Amino acid sequence: MRDLGHHTIFLTLAGSQAHGTAREGSDVDLRGVCVAPLDVRLSLFTRFEQHEGPLDAVLEQQVIERLRAHESASRGLHVKLECVIYDVAKFLTLCATANPGALELLFADEADWLLATPAWHALHAKRHVFLTQQVQQTFLGYAQAQLKRIEGHRAWLRDPPAGPPRREDFGFPEDPAAARQAHQQYRAAQRRWTSFVTWAERRNPARAALERAHGYDTKHAMHLVRLMRMGIEALTHGDLRVRREDAEALCAIRDGALSFEELLAEAERLTGDMERAALTTQLPKTVDTATVDALALNLMMAVAARS
């Protein structure tokens, strides 16, 4: 989208920089929200949902000094800087479905904000409208996805595949039904091999060293525990705590404080805690869609009026 910087209403630090778990070598992730102009929003041929890539030059000029002044982000600027900016329609849709990444953006600690317009302040004031009982499913689901990756990578660490699958290993019998099943198994084995090769080639050296030392991906473990704790806190207290007071403990998990068996036990315990928190939470079951629609409309009209 043209003139992205002029249409952005919010930009903040995200990831480890926002959680308080960044360390030497951590890169800088930025997330933001923009309001696409009316001609783009109503176009029959142009579709804009988000920008992924380098930081817009206009935005960089606006936020670079704040980045340089930020205690942890300033150390990561030379490593890598990535930026994702959502159109407000997609952003609010994600928030309304309790998407963990979108809610973390909405509830980001103000100390990590880089750019915040009056339109964002108005939206931020209504942020608790988006906290619902759905956080149990979404935060738990994201945590379970981390566990699945941990288990998959652990299997590769312990018993890496010897090579790509061969068609002849799957037999391919003459019976059509059995042949289809064999073909599906072969394709699944191909996907697993491709995933393994991609993982092996793209592993961060420091992260790979942690995996070898502890037998599993400890960074995924840190995110697993963080996501579960955040979900429990949201259900219990009605708030989302993005900058983590338990950052030191989370970093210890990333450094291998838990054995694989201890991690599994902790994940099971936190799952139980989340289930119990969901039984007594005061959060509504889902968002009030009329409220969200009105909020989105008012925000878009207010931004259009100032343009």
N, C-alpha and C positions, 0 to 999 in steps of 0.2 A: 504494500500500500504506500502511496506517495505521502511524503511529509509526515511520516510516522511520529517523529518527535513532537510535532505541533499538535497531534491528537492524543498523545499519551497523558493520562491523568494521574498515573501512579507508577512508581518504580521503587523496588526494594531489594535488599539482599535476600537470598534464599539458600537452601541447602545447609551445609555445615556452617557457613558464615552466619546464618540466621539462627541455627540451633545452639551456637556456642561451642561446637565441637571441632572447629577448624584448627588445623595445625600447620606447621611449616610444610609447604608443598601443596596445600589445599588450593584448589582453583576458586574462582569467583563466579557464582551463579546469580544472575539478576532475573527477576520476574516482575511483570508489570501489567497494567490494564490500559487500554486505549478505547476511545469512542470513535469508531469509523464514521467518516462524514456521510451525510444522507445519500449522496449520489452513489457511493460505494455500497451502502447498506441496501439500497433499492435496485441496484443494477441487475439486469437480467443475465449479464455475461461475466461479471466480476464477483468473485466470492472471497471474502477475507474473514478468517477466524483467528489467526494468530501469526505472529512473526517469530521465526527462530533464526538466529544468526548473530552477526556482530552488532554491537551497540550502535544505534543511529547516531550520526555525527552531531545533530542538534542536542540529543539527549546526553551524549558524552560531555559536551561542553557544559551542560547544566549540572551534571552530577560528579564530574571527575574530582573536584576538590573534596567533596564529601567522601568519596571512595578513598582518596589518599589520606584523609584524616581518620578513617575508621581503623580501629586497633588491629583487627585481624585481616580485613579485606585488603588493606594496603599492602600486606605481605604477599597476597596472592595475585596481585595484578600482573606480575611478571610471569606467572604460571600459565593461566588461561582464563579468559573471560567469556562467558556464554550468556546469551540473553533470550528470553522468551517473553513476548508481550501478547496478551489475549485481547481480542475485541470484547467489549463489556457483555455482549449478548452470550458469547460462549462462556465467559468467566462466570456470569451469574447462573447459567445453566449447570455448570460444574458444581458451583457452591450449593445449588438447590438439591443436588443429588449426593451431597456430602463427600465430594471428591477430596481426599486428604490434601493433595497438592494445592488445590484451589483454596481450601479453607486455611491452609498455612499462610497463603498469600494474604487472605482477608484479615487474618489475625496476627500478622507479622508484628513483632515488637517495634514500637515507634522509633527506637534508637537506631534501627536498621533501615528506616525509610530514607530514600535518596531524593524522591520527588513526590509531592502530594499536593494536588490542587484542591480548591474548595469542593469540586464535585466528588473527589475521593473522600474528603472528610465527611461529606453528607452520607456517602455509602458506608463508610467505616462505622459511623454512629449507629447504623442499623445491622451491624454484623451478626448480632446474636439471633436475628431472625432465621439465619441459615443453620443454626445448630439444632439438630433433631436426633431422634433415636436411631436414624440411619447410620450414624457414626459407628455404631457397634458392628454393622456389616462391612462398611467400607474400610475402616481402620484395621479391623481384624482380617479382612480379605487381603489388604495390602501386606500385612504382617505375614500371613500365611504364604503369600507369593514369595516373600523373602526367604521363608523357611524352605520352600520348594527349591529355590535356587541354591540354597546352602546344601541341601541334600543331593541335588544333581551335581554340583561342583565337587562335593566330597566324594561322590562315587567316581568321578573322573580322576581325582587326586589319588584315590586308593587303587583304582583299577582302570587306567586309561584305555580307550579302545585301541586295538592293535593297528587298525587301518580302516579304510572306507568299506562299506558293505558291498558284497558281490551278489549279483542276481542269482548265480548258481547255488548260493547258500540257502536260498529260500524255496527251492524245488520247483515252483510253478507247475503244479499238477494239471492234468487235462480237465478235470472237473471244473466247470466255470466258476462255481461258488468258491471252491477251494483256491482257485487261481486268483480270484479277486482278493481273497483274504491274504494270500501270499504277497500279492502286489502291494497291498496296504501296509503290510509289515515291512516290506522292503523300502517303501517310501518313508515310513516312520524312522527306519534305521538310517536312511540318508539324511533326514532332518537332524537326527541326533548327532551324526558325524559332523555335519556342517556347523551345528551349534558348538560342538567340542572344539573344532578347529578355530572358529571365530573367537571363542573364549581363550584358548591357548595363545593365540596371536596377539590379542589385545589386552592381556592382563597387565596391570600396572606392576612394575617390578617390586615396589615396596609392599603392595597388597599380596602379591604372589609369595613373598617371603613370609608374611604372616600366615598365609594359608598352609605353607609347608611346615611352619613351626607348630601350628595348632591343629592342623588336620581339617580345617573347614574355613569358610569365608567369614572372618570375624567382623568385617565391615557390614555385611548383610545382617549379622547378628545384632549389631548395635542398632541398625534401623528397625529391625523386628521389635526389639524391646522398646525403643522410643515410640513407635507407632502404637503399640498396645498401651503403653502408659498414657499417651496423649488421648487415646480413645476413652480410657477409664476416667481420666480427669474431666473430659468433656461431659460424660454421662453423669459424673458425681457432682461436679461443681458448676456445670453450665458455662464453661469457658475453655478456650483452647490456648494452651501455653506453648508457644512456638520456641521462644528462647528458653532453653532448658536449665532449670535449677540443678538437675542431676547430670549436667554435662560431664563432670569429672568421672562419674560412675559409668556413663555411656562410653566415654573414651577408654576407660579401663576394659570394657567389654570388647571394644575394637582392638585393644592390645592383647586380647586373649585371656582375660580374667576368668572366663567360664570355659570349662571343658565342653565338648560337644554334648555329652550326656547332661551336664548341668544346664546347658542352653535349652535342651528339649524339656527339661523339668520346669525351667523358668517360663517357657512359652506355654506350657500346660497350666501352670499356676495363674499366669496373667489372663489366659483365656477364661478360666473360672471366675477370676475377679471381674472381668468385663461382663460376663453373663449375669453375675449378681448385681453389678452396677446398673445394668439395663433393666432389671426387675424393679428398681426403686427410683429410677431417674425421673426428674421433673421435666425433661425435654419433651416437646411434642413429637408425635410419631413422624410427621413429614412437614415440609414447609407449607405455608399458606401461599398457594400459587398466585392468588389475586394480589396479595401484598407484594410478592416479588415482581409481578408484572407491572404494578403501579410504580414500584421503586425504579425499575429499569426505564420505564417511559419517562418519568420525571427527570431522571438523570440525563437521558439522551436529549430531551427537550431543553434542559438547562444548559447543557454544553453547546447545543446548536444555537441557542439564543446569544451565547457569548462569542460565537465564531464570526 
